[in-house]
């Protein structure tokens, strides 16, 4: 395992080295890893060996990993692993081509194939047309295991890109929640559908307020420590990045979404690859709200783990954008701290005192 993870770490760093971004000793002094220690999309201890084997052209560990998640109904892990394996197959396809040839009816291979096809179609200018053509692959993944909600998350992503009407969305959403009422991936896909539909709807469906309503209801019904509790954070992200000023959202609602995500973040271990994406998203939202001290604390909890989302929404080099964000947070947090010291104690969000401020 040590050799495997060392190989993986070297593989992850190979793309980092060519960027030649100078390290920042000041951030290290602030309790943050040096720039050259930060890894983008680092896998957990289970996915890492499967990726290393896939890099050698071997599909067995990936097949075993997904089969295990299906047997034990680990739907959240299964969804994360499928996304990462499909992304790897997109750039290095040999291992996946061998898997499909050896086991064409394997439900796990079918699931990766559907994710790969839908993601590839999303990247094309002919998105809607290509997504329509992925129907047979998505249907094959759906038939793979009737219990599995992950194919329905893929179907919801496909519906969003192919301009499916609301009735079709409701049908797919019903199938998803029937299999797993609290599956984060399906909830996030549904929220993205509603947010996107705002731009092509004249009846207001999909407005930012309605996205918040959906997200907050889901979060209230979520299981303890479930990522579904961060759904309002995704609604806040959509408003910060897509808001056009016509749909007002109360600042208190945005802060509440961030506060709930801060609470959930503290319930997860520090420097955990599994918590990297929600923490990276939280960091971005806290930056957008000007809550620099809170953002700095989340950077410390994130440790060396950057995630492509949300930074790839703003740059072709998400790791470089994350490192720039760290600098910006450190600079503004220092300025805020100095201002507080010279004036009077004040919270970063409307004067309300929060534990993260102390």
Order of alpha helices (4+ residues) and beta strands (2+ residues): alpha-alpha-beta-alpha-alpha-alpha-alpha-alpha-alpha-alpha-alpha-alpha-alpha-alpha-alpha-alpha-alpha-alpha-beta-alpha-alpha
